[in-house]
Amino acid sequence: MKKVITFGSFDLFHDGHYRLLKRAKALGDYLIVGVTTEKYDEYRGKLNVVDSLMERIENVKRTGFVDEIIIEDHEGQKVEEIQKHGVDIFTVGSDWKGKFDYLKQYCDVIYLERTKGISSTMKRQKYYNIVRLGVIGSGRIANRFAPEVKFVSGTNLEGVYNPNIDSARKFAQLFELKFFTDKLECFFEKIDAVYIASPHNTHYEYIKQALQNG
Ligand code: CTP
């Protein structure tokens, strides 16, 4: 018997999920699906999952393709489950291409073509507004913040403020931000939340101004 395993959040269950599970099942005889807990999603930066774990499990079950459902709540669990269940194939959508190649030492790894034009993120936008972030400063800490914040769902880094406009421009180009400015009032108009990455002695003033600008 050929065992197949896949993992996901399956939030706001959609056609992309359905098609993934259908093709996963067709790869073998027995399909195991790992559904993530809220805590684990939070840990990996998915902060705005809408459906509860029970609802997500129900939706996966309802497809009729799944033989066994397990709960994923920690890093490293994929290897554990593959070994425990004697899995032959690990599969996941092509948005993860290459990311799970390390599992090839335990079983086959197959990336299935992702269904175009649909995702939980797109559906979630009906429930939540994306928080528009701005960063004050474009130095060492801001340079670490910008790539990391991409992993946090529900937010988008839109722009940067620096009284040195050249520095702001370079930073905005590097991280492909929508805007850069050396005018604080313009900066606060375009964002909902601010990350202050300026020298310490300027924090108090920037915090005060951020609060006064809502
Ligand atoms: N999937 C897919 N096609 C889509 C969306 C998801 O094949 N359009 C696959 C993913 O590649 C993954 C599984 O469905 O193997 C579960 O994905 P999940 O991350 O729960 O869904 P997404 O819609 O990608 O969620 P998000 O937008 O939160 O990243």
Residues whose N, C-alpha, C, O or C-beta is under 5 A from the ligand:
A	BS01	CTP	F7 G8 S9 F10 D11 G16 H17 L20 V92 G93 S94 D95 E113 R114 T115 K116 I118 S119 S120 T121
